[in-house]
Amino acid sequence: MSDGAFGLSPGEPPATRPPPAIAAPGVVGWLRANLFRTWYDTLLTLAVLYVLWLVVPDVVRWALGDAVWSGEAAACRAAGGACWAFVAEKWRFILFGTFPADQHWRPTLAMLLTMGVLLASADRRFWGPRLLVLWAVGLGAAWLLMAGGLFGLSPVPTELWGGLPLTLGLSVVGLAVAFPLGVLLALGRTSALPVLRVLSTAYIELIRGVPLVSVLFMASVMIPLFLPTGVSIDKLLRAQIGLILFAAAYLAEVVRGGLQAIPKGQVEAASALGLGYWQRQRLIILPQALSLVIPPLVNTFIGFFKDTSLVIIIGLLDLLSTAKAALTDPAWRGFYKEAYLFVGVIYFLFCYALSRYSRYLETSLSKGRRR
Amino acid sequence: MSAPPRNRLNPNDPRVRALLWQALVLGLVALGTWYLASNTMANVARLGVASGYGFLGREAGFQIGETLVAYGPQDPYARAFLVGVLNTLKVAGIGIVLATILGTVVGIARLSRNFLVNRLAAGYVEALRNVPLLLQLFLWYGVLTEGLPGPRQALEPLPGLFLSNRGLKLPGPADDPTWSWVAAAFGLGVLLALAATAWNKGRQARTGKRLPLLPITLGLLLGLPGLVMLAFGGAALDMPVLKGFNFQGGVTLTPELAALLFGLVTYTAAFIAEIVRSGIQAVGHGQTEAALALGLSRGRVLRLVVLPQALRVIIPPTTSQFLNLTKNSSLAVAIGYPDFVSVANTTINQTGQAVEGVAAIMAVFLAVSLSLSALMNWYNRRIALVDR
């Protein structure tokens, strides 16, 4: 048997191969590679272009061409485009809610302080015990600015707080308290002590099994019942407690993932060195476990930031509620698209920035582990 | 040197300490629970609110806009709860199916080599994931109620399909015996398709030959009912007709349900798309190349080699998305769709029995979550890699 099955038979001329494909350079080459590679690719591109051609001009005309940027509602209704005049008229209310108008510099400053603290926490060079001090000072000052009552600042009750400062405050304070709670719950769930394990597991699974709406309902209607007669706490604090209880369970599960990824040898080596439980956790286990789960933690933060919008259901005036409340002004009825787009863009900027940050951390933290 | 005296309660003994710690925590939790419970009892007694689930038998007295089972205001609270649970399950069920389909399509589009398609899919995912679901629900609800014309000027994108601020009206099956025969034919089709699948499996094991199952199944599922309908000379449809200020007849999708479903599906699909994309990317390229080298067609490579491996990565996170969708359906309360949370909320307001109402909400969602995750875990075990 000849080797014909595998190679060319000797008499046959060598097959002429097509010359190696040269990627066409420039715009044409890019178009061919990315849009018109095959016949069905071309078909798909044309279909998408057709749909875009149907939709985009109308949207652009609505958002820019026919839009009204300032003036009264009547001008908006006549033009038929987007009514950005509504946002121009209501942006202060949407951002600050019912906070006294002449005092708007205070929530502005408080938000800047909070964001400064967040930005400092985002920089890996600052990571360490110093951050705790920064958080305590920064958030304390922000609280003082909002509540007033000291240094000649007029007191503003929490019922008047609203808009973006409220959303930011609920998320930042909520996470600051829920995070240590979540770590404790995760340690409890992975603990060797059966009572702690059962209690933590039951708590985490109960909270994760029910919707946030029901936790908020519970916080708003049941906390007053839980307290001794005559004691009452305000609505903002109740919502904050509900959010913390909720976030702690989710954070605990993320932290547990990190704890389970640490090899057992680490615990054993630490015990062999004579470290006690808390020393082991604080010096050996948690630093490794937490740095493993930072990207999913940031994703949980994003989810929590969005979830604070649910406080509208128990009647707090957060960023989404102020937008909804601005729409009830009879003079400006019906400009819901503009209101929700405006608020949506604010939420988007925060969440998108956080998610980019989580992606940056993912690459920069995995450098040491990559081979 | 004599051995140290054995002290049974030595605090340095790790076992004793473990017991002490547990006793301490248990004691604190019990004390806290007792404190909260006694306060609650005192407050409830002071406010003169009844306790227990006795109210379930009393007349509810409120109307519910959408029901799957017959319900009227004179029915008891228990019946209202049932209506709420069914409405929640309806939204969750339809939502999960649609979100899975849309999410898979967007996830695959994200991997497309076509620049336009993958950029559009990426934009969709980023835009929807980074904006609160509640905001999206408000926006869609606004579009469906304020953005659409009244019934008299209803849009009619397809004949018989009307879009107005009263919701979406579709032609439905009329009261006609033909439909029961069609349904029976469909049931028969399902049975025959299952039988064909089983027979094909045995035949493939014996001879290595496969039946063209897809056309056979489609033929049985669609063809049989179609043939029955032809045999009866068509079945009557109940067309929506404009009468006075609103439509009569047909099937209605209310704006509340439509906004809730649309919002939940598009939002959850963005998350599922990312899961599908990373799942497919997690399957090594060598797997595809090896399968192609064995002579499998591209379709079979996807179906027999890539997808089974990708599914193992995809199923667990998708399960938690299904659970999220189910829990998020409780946002219905914000746009007025009568799901269980909204019914329970009305009940709390009417009876003042907050503890019982909140407990009922938690119990229902826990039950739904646990059964859904049990189902998905069973499926996950079925497709998991078999360790030998």
Interface residues (C-beta under 8 A of the other chain):
Chain A: N34 L35 R37 D41 L44 T45 V48 L49 A192 L193 P194 V195 L196 L199 L206 R208 G209 V210 P211 L212 V213 S214 F217 M218 V221 M222 P224 L225 F226 L227 P228 T229 I302 K306 D307 S309 L310 I312 I313 L320 K324 G334 Y336 K337 Y340 V343 G344 Y347 F348 C351 Y352 S355
Chain B: A18 W21 Q22 V25 L26 V29 L36 N39 T40 A42 N43 V44 R46 S112 R113 N114 F115 L116 V117 L120 E126 A127 R129 N130 V131 P132 L133 L134 L135 Q136 F138 L139 G142 V143 E146 G147 K327 N328 S330 L331 V333 A334 V341 N345 I348 A354 V355 G357 V358 I361 M362 F365 L366 S369 L370
